[in-house]
């Protein structure tokens, strides 16, 4: 029997939806679909973290063993709500070996 894709898998694997777009939290729009956000883990609860990229905070639904105050990049699908949004995380990348200030400066120059 073939495997049935969940709606999130269908979005993530759909070749017609472009690759993850790197964003600052302040620049996220409810129309965005696949995004990547880099920042510090400022909150961690069962299956959910909050990332702060200095322009704002965004909740991310993802399980991770990474600790608070780690610099990470999240790849996921934006889930819009009437009063905001969250990210359904697919991949979490540990950037703790990267200087956050330099990384964010280069990121802002490239956008």
Secondary structure by P-SEA (a helix, b strand, c coil): ccccccaaaaaaaccccccbbbbcccccccccccbbbbbccccccccbbbbbcccbbbbbbccccccccccccccbbbbbcccccccccccccccccccaaaaaaaaaaac
